[in-house]
Amino acid sequence: MSKDNSDLMRYTEMAMKGLMFDADTEQGFKLMADAFLTCYEEALNKGYDQVTAIQTATMILSTMFHQD
């Protein structure tokens, strides 16, 4: 994980500190952040620009966590 992404994970954890979550919900947010960053980095590695990489990662996560 790159430094920017590890910083983002730290910021995500800091943002959650003031909120009341049970352990499962907190772990779920961390899982989603990690999945997003993985998809985002992979899109960048495939040559997508930053905006397209964000859109691609968002679409992948939306599909992964979509519930009917």
N, CA, C and O atoms as a Maestro MAE file, in Angstrom:
{
 s_m_m2io_version
 :::
 2.0.0
}

f_m_ct {
 s_m_title
 :::
 protein
 m_atom[272] {
  # First column is atom index #
  i_m_mmod_type
  r_m_x_coord
  r_m_y_coord
  r_m_z_coord
  i_m_residue_number
  s_m_chain_name
  s_m_pdb_residue_name
  s_m_pdb_atom_name
  i_m_atomic_number
  :::
  1 25 0.862 -1.174 0.000 1 A "MET " " N  " 7
  2 3 0.000 0.000 0.000 1 A "MET " " CA " 6
  3 2 0.903 1.229 0.000 1 A "MET " " C  " 6
  4 15 1.860 1.322 0.769 1 A "MET " " O  " 8
  5 25 0.575 2.163 -0.877 2 A "SER " " N  " 7
  6 3 1.399 3.364 -0.969 2 A "SER " " CA " 6
  7 2 1.208 4.259 0.256 2 A "SER " " C  " 6
  8 15 0.271 4.076 1.034 2 A "SER " " O  " 8
  9 25 2.114 5.231 0.414 3 A "LYS " " N  " 7
  10 3 2.038 6.140 1.562 3 A "LYS " " CA " 6
  11 2 0.729 6.916 1.570 3 A "LYS " " C  " 6
  12 15 0.112 7.081 2.622 3 A "LYS " " O  " 8
  13 25 0.294 7.401 0.389 4 A "ASP " " N  " 7
  14 3 -0.973 8.141 0.317 4 A "ASP " " CA " 6
  15 2 -2.137 7.277 0.779 4 A "ASP " " C  " 6
  16 15 -3.027 7.750 1.487 4 A "ASP " " O  " 8
  17 25 -2.129 6.008 0.377 5 A "ASN " " N  " 7
  18 3 -3.217 5.115 0.760 5 A "ASN " " CA " 6
  19 2 -3.157 4.766 2.235 5 A "ASN " " C  " 6
  20 15 -4.198 4.643 2.881 5 A "ASN " " O  " 8
  21 25 -1.961 4.604 2.781 6 A "SER " " N  " 7
  22 3 -1.879 4.321 4.214 6 A "SER " " CA " 6
  23 2 -2.304 5.552 5.008 6 A "SER " " C  " 6
  24 15 -2.891 5.426 6.083 6 A "SER " " O  " 8
  25 25 -2.009 6.741 4.486 7 A "ASP " " N  " 7
  26 3 -2.496 7.969 5.125 7 A "ASP " " CA " 6
  27 2 -4.017 8.014 5.091 7 A "ASP " " C  " 6
  28 15 -4.649 8.392 6.078 7 A "ASP " " O  " 8
  29 25 -4.611 7.631 3.957 8 A "LEU " " N  " 7
  30 3 -6.067 7.631 3.840 8 A "LEU " " CA " 6
  31 2 -6.692 6.660 4.840 8 A "LEU " " C  " 6
  32 15 -7.719 6.969 5.443 8 A "LEU " " O  " 8
  33 25 -6.084 5.500 5.016 9 A "MET " " N  " 7
  34 3 -6.603 4.540 6.003 9 A "MET " " CA " 6
  35 2 -6.509 5.144 7.406 9 A "MET " " C  " 6
  36 15 -7.432 4.990 8.206 9 A "MET " " O  " 8
  37 25 -5.412 5.824 7.707 10 A "ARG " " N  " 7
  38 3 -5.269 6.473 9.023 10 A "ARG " " CA " 6
  39 2 -6.330 7.543 9.207 10 A "ARG " " C  " 6
  40 15 -6.929 7.647 10.277 10 A "ARG " " O  " 8
  41 25 -6.568 8.345 8.166 11 A "TYR " " N  " 7
  42 3 -7.588 9.391 8.250 11 A "TYR " " CA " 6
  43 2 -8.975 8.783 8.428 11 A "TYR " " C  " 6
  44 15 -9.805 9.323 9.159 11 A "TYR " " O  " 8
  45 25 -9.227 7.658 7.758 12 A "THR " " N  " 7
  46 3 -10.513 6.970 7.915 12 A "THR " " CA " 6
  47 2 -10.693 6.532 9.357 12 A "THR " " C  " 6
  48 15 -11.768 6.706 9.933 12 A "THR " " O  " 8
  49 25 -9.647 5.966 9.942 13 A "GLU " " N  " 7
  50 3 -9.714 5.535 11.342 13 A "GLU " " CA " 6
  51 2 -9.909 6.731 12.269 13 A "GLU " " C  " 6
  52 15 -10.680 6.651 13.225 13 A "GLU " " O  " 8
  53 25 -9.214 7.844 11.995 14 A "MET " " N  " 7
  54 3 -9.364 9.036 12.836 14 A "MET " " CA " 6
  55 2 -10.778 9.590 12.733 14 A "MET " " C  " 6
  56 15 -11.352 10.012 13.737 14 A "MET " " O  " 8
  57 25 -11.344 9.593 11.532 15 A "ALA " " N  " 7
  58 3 -12.698 10.117 11.341 15 A "ALA " " CA " 6
  59 2 -13.722 9.272 12.089 15 A "ALA " " C  " 6
  60 15 -14.749 9.786 12.531 15 A "ALA " " O  " 8
  61 25 -13.448 7.985 12.230 16 A "MET " " N  " 7
  62 3 -14.387 7.089 12.901 16 A "MET " " CA " 6
  63 2 -14.269 7.152 14.419 16 A "MET " " C  " 6
  64 15 -15.171 6.691 15.118 16 A "MET " " O  " 8
  65 25 -13.185 7.708 14.944 17 A "LYS " " N  " 7
  66 3 -12.969 7.706 16.393 17 A "LYS " " CA " 6
  67 2 -14.059 8.437 17.160 17 A "LYS " " C  " 6
  68 15 -14.446 7.999 18.244 17 A "LYS " " O  " 8
  69 25 -14.557 9.535 16.625 18 A "GLY " " N  " 7
  70 3 -15.571 10.300 17.333 18 A "GLY " " CA " 6
  71 2 -16.967 9.715 17.204 18 A "GLY " " C  " 6
  72 15 -17.900 10.175 17.862 18 A "GLY " " O  " 8
  73 25 -17.112 8.710 16.363 19 A "LEU " " N  " 7
  74 3 -18.418 8.114 16.127 19 A "LEU " " CA " 6
  75 2 -18.539 6.808 16.900 19 A "LEU " " C  " 6
  76 15 -17.539 6.148 17.185 19 A "LEU " " O  " 8
  77 25 -19.750 6.449 17.231 20 A "MET " " N  " 7
  78 3 -19.986 5.231 17.996 20 A "MET " " CA " 6
  79 2 -20.335 4.091 17.043 20 A "MET " " C  " 6
  80 15 -21.427 4.066 16.476 20 A "MET " " O  " 8
  81 25 -19.419 3.159 16.869 21 A "PHE " " N  " 7
  82 3 -19.651 1.987 16.031 21 A "PHE " " CA " 6
  83 2 -19.319 0.754 16.842 21 A "PHE " " C  " 6
  84 15 -18.429 0.770 17.692 21 A "PHE " " O  " 8
  85 25 -20.053 -0.323 16.567 22 A "ASP " " N  " 7
  86 3 -19.636 -1.584 17.160 22 A "ASP " " CA " 6
  87 2 -18.455 -2.112 16.347 22 A "ASP " " C  " 6
  88 15 -18.157 -1.589 15.273 22 A "ASP " " O  " 8
  89 25 -17.797 -3.121 16.845 23 A "ALA " " N  " 7
  90 3 -16.576 -3.629 16.210 23 A "ALA " " CA " 6
  91 2 -16.843 -4.125 14.791 23 A "ALA " " C  " 6
  92 15 -16.008 -3.933 13.907 23 A "ALA " " O  " 8
  93 25 -17.993 -4.760 14.560 24 A "ASP " " N  " 7
  94 3 -18.301 -5.276 13.224 24 A "ASP " " CA " 6
  95 2 -18.473 -4.149 12.211 24 A "ASP " " C  " 6
  96 15 -17.989 -4.248 11.084 24 A "ASP " " O  " 8
  97 25 -19.154 -3.087 12.604 25 A "THR " " N  " 7
  98 3 -19.358 -1.950 11.703 25 A "THR " " CA " 6
  99 2 -18.030 -1.272 11.391 25 A "THR " " C  " 6
  100 15 -17.756 -0.925 10.243 25 A "THR " " O  " 8
  101 25 -17.215 -1.087 12.415 26 A "GLU " " N  " 7
  102 3 -15.900 -0.467 12.218 26 A "GLU " " CA " 6
  103 2 -15.055 -1.308 11.267 26 A "GLU " " C  " 6
  104 15 -14.407 -0.770 10.370 26 A "GLU " " O  " 8
  105 25 -15.060 -2.624 11.461 27 A "GLN " " N  " 7
  106 3 -14.298 -3.511 10.585 27 A "GLN " " CA " 6
  107 2 -14.848 -3.449 9.160 27 A "GLN " " C  " 6
  108 15 -14.084 -3.522 8.197 27 A "GLN " " O  " 8
  109 25 -16.157 -3.316 9.023 28 A "GLY " " N  " 7
  110 3 -16.768 -3.203 7.697 28 A "GLY " " CA " 6
  111 2 -16.301 -1.964 6.955 28 A "GLY " " C  " 6
  112 15 -16.011 -2.022 5.760 28 A "GLY " " O  " 8
  113 25 -16.228 -0.833 7.666 29 A "PHE " " N  " 7
  114 3 -15.732 0.396 7.040 29 A "PHE " " CA " 6
  115 2 -14.278 0.242 6.605 29 A "PHE " " C  " 6
  116 15 -13.898 0.692 5.524 29 A "PHE " " O  " 8
  117 25 -13.473 -0.389 7.443 30 A "LYS " " N  " 7
  118 3 -12.063 -0.601 7.088 30 A "LYS " " CA " 6
  119 2 -11.951 -1.525 5.878 30 A "LYS " " C  " 6
  120 15 -11.115 -1.304 5.002 30 A "LYS " " O  " 8
  121 25 -12.792 -2.557 5.828 31 A "LEU " " N  " 7
  122 3 -12.793 -3.481 4.697 31 A "LEU " " CA " 6
  123 2 -13.161 -2.750 3.407 31 A "LEU " " C  " 6
  124 15 -12.521 -2.947 2.374 31 A "LEU " " O  " 8
  125 25 -14.191 -1.907 3.469 32 A "MET " " N  " 7
  126 3 -14.607 -1.165 2.278 32 A "MET " " CA " 6
  127 2 -13.532 -0.179 1.833 32 A "MET " " C  " 6
  128 15 -13.281 -0.035 0.637 32 A "MET " " O  " 8
  129 25 -12.895 0.500 2.786 33 A "ALA " " N  " 7
  130 3 -11.819 1.439 2.434 33 A "ALA " " CA " 6
  131 2 -10.655 0.696 1.789 33 A "ALA " " C  " 6
  132 15 -10.086 1.164 0.803 33 A "ALA " " O  " 8
  133 25 -10.303 -0.461 2.344 34 A "ASP " " N  " 7
  134 3 -9.206 -1.252 1.791 34 A "ASP " " CA " 6
  135 2 -9.557 -1.778 0.399 34 A "ASP " " C  " 6
  136 15 -8.721 -1.755 -0.504 34 A "ASP " " O  " 8
  137 25 -10.787 -2.249 0.226 35 A "ALA " " N  " 7
  138 3 -11.219 -2.742 -1.086 35 A "ALA " " CA " 6
  139 2 -11.199 -1.613 -2.117 35 A "ALA " " C  " 6
  140 15 -10.766 -1.814 -3.251 35 A "ALA " " O  " 8
  141 25 -11.666 -0.427 -1.723 36 A "PHE " " N  " 7
  142 3 -11.649 0.724 -2.631 36 A "PHE " " CA " 6
  143 2 -10.220 1.041 -3.057 36 A "PHE " " C  " 6
  144 15 -9.946 1.233 -4.242 36 A "PHE " " O  " 8
  145 25 -9.311 1.095 -2.085 37 A "LEU " " N  " 7
  146 3 -7.922 1.447 -2.397 37 A "LEU " " CA " 6
  147 2 -7.270 0.401 -3.286 37 A "LEU " " C  " 6
  148 15 -6.478 0.741 -4.165 37 A "LEU " " O  " 8
  149 25 -7.593 -0.870 -3.067 38 A "THR " " N  " 7
  150 3 -7.053 -1.936 -3.909 38 A "THR " " CA " 6
  151 2 -7.529 -1.765 -5.350 38 A "THR " " C  " 6
  152 15 -6.732 -1.847 -6.285 38 A "THR " " O  " 8
  153 25 -8.825 -1.530 -5.527 39 A "CYS " " N  " 7
  154 3 -9.384 -1.328 -6.872 39 A "CYS " " CA " 6
  155 2 -8.811 -0.068 -7.516 39 A "CYS " " C  " 6
  156 15 -8.487 -0.065 -8.704 39 A "CYS " " O  " 8
  157 25 -8.689 0.987 -6.739 40 A "TYR " " N  " 7
  158 3 -8.157 2.259 -7.228 40 A "TYR " " CA " 6
  159 2 -6.710 2.094 -7.704 40 A "TYR " " C  " 6
  160 15 -6.357 2.541 -8.795 40 A "TYR " " O  " 8
  161 25 -5.881 1.453 -6.886 41 A "GLU " " N  " 7
  162 3 -4.475 1.244 -7.263 41 A "GLU " " CA " 6
  163 2 -4.358 0.376 -8.509 41 A "GLU " " C  " 6
  164 15 -3.524 0.635 -9.376 41 A "GLU " " O  " 8
  165 25 -5.193 -0.653 -8.596 42 A "GLU " " N  " 7
  166 3 -5.152 -1.533 -9.764 42 A "GLU " " CA " 6
  167 2 -5.541 -0.770 -11.029 42 A "GLU " " C  " 6
  168 15 -4.935 -0.966 -12.082 42 A "GLU " " O  " 8
  169 25 -6.538 0.089 -10.932 43 A "ALA " " N  " 7
  170 3 -6.938 0.899 -12.091 43 A "ALA " " CA " 6
  171 2 -5.804 1.837 -12.511 43 A "ALA " " C  " 6
  172 15 -5.540 2.002 -13.702 43 A "ALA " " O  " 8
  173 25 -5.137 2.448 -11.531 44 A "LEU " " N  " 7
  174 3 -3.994 3.315 -11.861 44 A "LEU " " CA " 6
  175 2 -2.886 2.509 -12.530 44 A "LEU " " C  " 6
  176 15 -2.276 2.971 -13.494 44 A "LEU " " O  " 8
  177 25 -2.623 1.298 -12.017 45 A "ASN " " N  " 7
  178 3 -1.587 0.443 -12.600 45 A "ASN " " CA " 6
  179 2 -1.916 0.042 -14.034 45 A "ASN " " C  " 6
  180 15 -1.014 -0.204 -14.835 45 A "ASN " " O  " 8
  181 25 -3.205 -0.022 -14.357 46 A "LYS " " N  " 7
  182 3 -3.620 -0.379 -15.714 46 A "LYS " " CA " 6
  183 2 -3.613 0.829 -16.651 46 A "LYS " " C  " 6
  184 15 -3.936 0.706 -17.832 46 A "LYS " " O  " 8
  185 25 -3.242 2.000 -16.120 47 A "GLY " " N  " 7
  186 3 -3.087 3.174 -16.964 47 A "GLY " " CA " 6
  187 2 -4.239 4.158 -16.954 47 A "GLY " " C  " 6
  188 15 -4.224 5.134 -17.705 47 A "GLY " " O  " 8
  189 25 -5.242 3.920 -16.114 48 A "TYR " " N  " 7
  190 3 -6.355 4.868 -16.029 48 A "TYR " " CA " 6
  191 2 -5.886 6.153 -15.349 48 A "TYR " " C  " 6
  192 15 -4.995 6.123 -14.500 48 A "TYR " " O  " 8
  193 25 -6.498 7.291 -15.729 49 A "ASP " " N  " 7
  194 3 -6.188 8.531 -15.019 49 A "ASP " " CA " 6
  195 2 -6.879 8.492 -13.653 49 A "ASP " " C  " 6
  196 15 -7.688 7.603 -13.388 49 A "ASP " " O  " 8
  197 25 -6.560 9.445 -12.800 50 A "GLN " " N  " 7
  198 3 -7.040 9.423 -11.416 50 A "GLN " " CA " 6
  199 2 -8.567 9.456 -11.326 50 A "GLN " " C  " 6
  200 15 -9.157 8.716 -10.539 50 A "GLN " " O  " 8
  201 25 -9.201 10.302 -12.119 51 A "VAL " " N  " 7
  202 3 -10.667 10.420 -12.075 51 A "VAL " " CA " 6
  203 2 -11.320 9.105 -12.497 51 A "VAL " " C  " 6
  204 15 -12.248 8.629 -11.843 51 A "VAL " " O  " 8
  205 25 -10.835 8.526 -13.583 52 A "THR " " N  " 7
  206 3 -11.396 7.267 -14.066 52 A "THR " " CA " 6
  207 2 -11.121 6.141 -13.076 52 A "THR " " C  " 6
  208 15 -11.963 5.262 -12.896 52 A "THR " " O  " 8
  209 25 -9.957 6.154 -12.434 53 A "ALA " " N  " 7
  210 3 -9.634 5.133 -11.434 53 A "ALA " " CA " 6
  211 2 -10.591 5.217 -10.248 53 A "ALA " " C  " 6
  212 15 -11.023 4.190 -9.724 53 A "ALA " " O  " 8
  213 25 -10.921 6.431 -9.826 54 A "ILE " " N  " 7
  214 3 -11.875 6.613 -8.721 54 A "ILE " " CA " 6
  215 2 -13.252 6.112 -9.140 54 A "ILE " " C  " 6
  216 15 -13.916 5.409 -8.379 54 A "ILE " " O  " 8
  217 25 -13.683 6.472 -10.347 55 A "GLN " " N  " 7
  218 3 -14.990 6.028 -10.833 55 A "GLN " " CA " 6
  219 2 -15.046 4.508 -10.950 55 A "GLN " " C  " 6
  220 15 -16.050 3.891 -10.594 55 A "GLN " " O  " 8
  221 25 -13.976 3.911 -11.445 56 A "THR " " N  " 7
  222 3 -13.918 2.464 -11.596 56 A "THR " " CA " 6
  223 2 -13.983 1.775 -10.240 56 A "THR " " C  " 6
  224 15 -14.742 0.823 -10.059 56 A "THR " " O  " 8
  225 25 -13.191 2.250 -9.293 57 A "ALA " " N  " 7
  226 3 -13.197 1.659 -7.949 57 A "ALA " " CA " 6
  227 2 -14.569 1.799 -7.299 57 A "ALA " " C  " 6
  228 15 -15.036 0.881 -6.626 57 A "ALA " " O  " 8
  229 25 -15.208 2.935 -7.497 58 A "THR " " N  " 7
  230 3 -16.541 3.162 -6.932 58 A "THR " " CA " 6
  231 2 -17.558 2.206 -7.541 58 A "THR " " C  " 6
  232 15 -18.384 1.642 -6.823 58 A "THR " " O  " 8
  233 25 -17.506 2.020 -8.856 59 A "MET " " N  " 7
  234 3 -18.439 1.097 -9.512 59 A "MET " " CA " 6
  235 2 -18.223 -0.336 -9.038 59 A "MET " " C  " 6
  236 15 -19.186 -1.070 -8.819 59 A "MET " " O  " 8
  237 25 -16.967 -0.735 -8.879 60 A "ILE " " N  " 7
  238 3 -16.672 -2.089 -8.415 60 A "ILE " " CA " 6
  239 2 -17.215 -2.291 -7.009 60 A "ILE " " C  " 6
  240 15 -17.848 -3.311 -6.735 60 A "ILE " " O  " 8
  241 25 -16.978 -1.334 -6.111 61 A "LEU " " N  " 7
  242 3 -17.496 -1.462 -4.742 61 A "LEU " " CA " 6
  243 2 -19.016 -1.456 -4.717 61 A "LEU " " C  " 6
  244 15 -19.626 -2.216 -3.966 61 A "LEU " " O  " 8
  245 25 -19.628 -0.615 -5.523 62 A "SER " " N  " 7
  246 3 -21.091 -0.589 -5.584 62 A "SER " " CA " 6
  247 2 -21.634 -1.950 -5.995 62 A "SER " " C  " 6
  248 15 -22.633 -2.418 -5.450 62 A "SER " " O  " 8
  249 25 -20.974 -2.578 -6.952 63 A "THR " " N  " 7
  250 3 -21.395 -3.895 -7.411 63 A "THR " " CA " 6
  251 2 -21.152 -4.957 -6.339 63 A "THR " " C  " 6
  252 15 -21.996 -5.825 -6.114 63 A "THR " " O  " 8
  253 25 -20.002 -4.883 -5.683 64 A "MET " " N  " 7
  254 3 -19.665 -5.878 -4.653 64 A "MET " " CA " 6
  255 2 -20.636 -5.852 -3.482 64 A "MET " " C  " 6
  256 15 -21.000 -6.901 -2.951 64 A "MET " " O  " 8
  257 25 -21.055 -4.665 -3.082 65 A "PHE " " N  " 7
  258 3 -21.863 -4.536 -1.872 65 A "PHE " " CA " 6
  259 2 -23.334 -4.239 -2.170 65 A "PHE " " C  " 6
  260 15 -24.092 -3.881 -1.269 65 A "PHE " " O  " 8
  261 25 -23.735 -4.389 -3.437 66 A "HIS " " N  " 7
  262 3 -25.129 -4.135 -3.823 66 A "HIS " " CA " 6
  263 2 -26.038 -5.214 -3.238 66 A "HIS " " C  " 6
  264 15 -25.740 -6.407 -3.299 66 A "HIS " " O  " 8
  265 25 -27.141 -4.764 -2.679 67 A "GLN " " N  " 7
  266 3 -28.138 -5.698 -2.151 67 A "GLN " " CA " 6
  267 2 -29.467 -5.412 -2.819 67 A "GLN " " C  " 6
  268 15 -29.871 -4.257 -2.954 67 A "GLN " " O  " 8
  269 25 -30.142 -6.464 -3.235 68 A "ASP " " N  " 7
  270 3 -31.463 -6.295 -3.862 68 A "ASP " " CA " 6
  271 2 -32.524 -6.066 -2.833 68 A "ASP " " C  " 6
  272 15 -33.694 -5.903 -3.178 68 A "ASP " " O  " 8
  :::
 }
 m_bond[271] {
  # First column is bond index #
  i_m_from
  i_m_to
  i_m_order
  :::
  1 1 2 1
  2 2 3 1
  3 3 4 2
  4 3 5 1
  5 5 6 1
  6 6 7 1
  7 7 8 2
  8 7 9 1
  9 9 10 1
  10 10 11 1
  11 11 12 2
  12 11 13 1
  13 13 14 1
  14 14 15 1
  15 15 16 2
  16 15 17 1
  17 17 18 1
  18 18 19 1
  19 19 20 2
  20 19 21 1
  21 21 22 1
  22 22 23 1
  23 23 24 2
  24 23 25 1
  25 25 26 1
  26 26 27 1
  27 27 28 2
  28 27 29 1
  29 29 30 1
  30 30 31 1
  31 31 32 2
  32 31 33 1
  33 33 34 1
  34 34 35 1
  35 35 36 2
  36 35 37 1
  37 37 38 1
  38 38 39 1
  39 39 40 2
  40 39 41 1
  41 41 42 1
  42 42 43 1
  43 43 44 2
  44 43 45 1
  45 45 46 1
  46 46 47 1
  47 47 48 2
  48 47 49 1
  49 49 50 1
  50 50 51 1
  51 51 52 2
  52 51 53 1
  53 53 54 1
  54 54 55 1
  55 55 56 2
  56 55 57 1
  57 57 58 1
  58 58 59 1
  59 59 60 2
  60 59 61 1
  61 61 62 1
  62 62 63 1
  63 63 64 2
  64 63 65 1
  65 65 66 1
  66 66 67 1
  67 67 68 2
  68 67 69 1
  69 69 70 1
  70 70 71 1
  71 71 72 2
  72 71 73 1
  73 73 74 1
  74 74 75 1
  75 75 76 2
  76 75 77 1
  77 77 78 1
  78 78 79 1
  79 79 80 2
  80 79 81 1
  81 81 82 1
  82 82 83 1
  83 83 84 2
  84 83 85 1
  85 85 86 1
  86 86 87 1
  87 87 88 2
  88 87 89 1
  89 89 90 1
  90 90 91 1
  91 91 92 2
  92 91 93 1
  93 93 94 1
  94 94 95 1
  95 95 96 2
  96 95 97 1
  97 97 98 1
  98 98 99 1
  99 99 100 2
  100 99 101 1
  101 101 102 1
  102 102 103 1
  103 103 104 2
  104 103 105 1
  105 105 106 1
  106 106 107 1
  107 107 108 2
  108 107 109 1
  109 109 110 1
  110 110 111 1
  111 111 112 2
  112 111 113 1
  113 113 114 1
  114 114 115 1
  115 115 116 2
  116 115 117 1
  117 117 118 1
  118 118 119 1
  119 119 120 2
  120 119 121 1
  121 121 122 1
  122 122 123 1
  123 123 124 2
  124 123 125 1
  125 125 126 1
  126 126 127 1
  127 127 128 2
  128 127 129 1
  129 129 130 1
  130 130 131 1
  131 131 132 2
  132 131 133 1
  133 133 134 1
  134 134 135 1
  135 135 136 2
  136 135 137 1
  137 137 138 1
  138 138 139 1
  139 139 140 2
  140 139 141 1
  141 141 142 1
  142 142 143 1
  143 143 144 2
  144 143 145 1
  145 145 146 1
  146 146 147 1
  147 147 148 2
  148 147 149 1
  149 149 150 1
  150 150 151 1
  151 151 152 2
  152 151 153 1
  153 153 154 1
  154 154 155 1
  155 155 156 2
  156 155 157 1
  157 157 158 1
  158 158 159 1
  159 159 160 2
  160 159 161 1
  161 161 162 1
  162 162 163 1
  163 163 164 2
  164 163 165 1
  165 165 166 1
  166 166 167 1
  167 167 168 2
  168 167 169 1
  169 169 170 1
  170 170 171 1
  171 171 172 2
  172 171 173 1
  173 173 174 1
  174 174 175 1
  175 175 176 2
  176 175 177 1
  177 177 178 1
  178 178 179 1
  179 179 180 2
  180 179 181 1
  181 181 182 1
  182 182 183 1
  183 183 184 2
  184 183 185 1
  185 185 186 1
  186 186 187 1
  187 187 188 2
  188 187 189 1
  189 189 190 1
  190 190 191 1
  191 191 192 2
  192 191 193 1
  193 193 194 1
  194 194 195 1
  195 195 196 2
  196 195 197 1
  197 197 198 1
  198 198 199 1
  199 199 200 2
  200 199 201 1
  201 201 202 1
  202 202 203 1
  203 203 204 2
  204 203 205 1
  205 205 206 1
  206 206 207 1
  207 207 208 2
  208 207 209 1
  209 209 210 1
  210 210 211 1
  211 211 212 2
  212 211 213 1
  213 213 214 1
  214 214 215 1
  215 215 216 2
  216 215 217 1
  217 217 218 1
  218 218 219 1
  219 219 220 2
  220 219 221 1
  221 221 222 1
  222 222 223 1
  223 223 224 2
  224 223 225 1
  225 225 226 1
  226 226 227 1
  227 227 228 2
  228 227 229 1
  229 229 230 1
  230 230 231 1
  231 231 232 2
  232 231 233 1
  233 233 234 1
  234 234 235 1
  235 235 236 2
  236 235 237 1
  237 237 238 1
  238 238 239 1
  239 239 240 2
  240 239 241 1
  241 241 242 1
  242 242 243 1
  243 243 244 2
  244 243 245 1
  245 245 246 1
  246 246 247 1
  247 247 248 2
  248 247 249 1
  249 249 250 1
  250 250 251 1
  251 251 252 2
  252 251 253 1
  253 253 254 1
  254 254 255 1
  255 255 256 2
  256 255 257 1
  257 257 258 1
  258 258 259 1
  259 259 260 2
  260 259 261 1
  261 261 262 1
  262 262 263 1
  263 263 264 2
  264 263 265 1
  265 265 266 1
  266 266 267 1
  267 267 268 2
  268 267 269 1
  269 269 270 1
  270 270 271 1
  271 271 272 2
  :::
 }
}
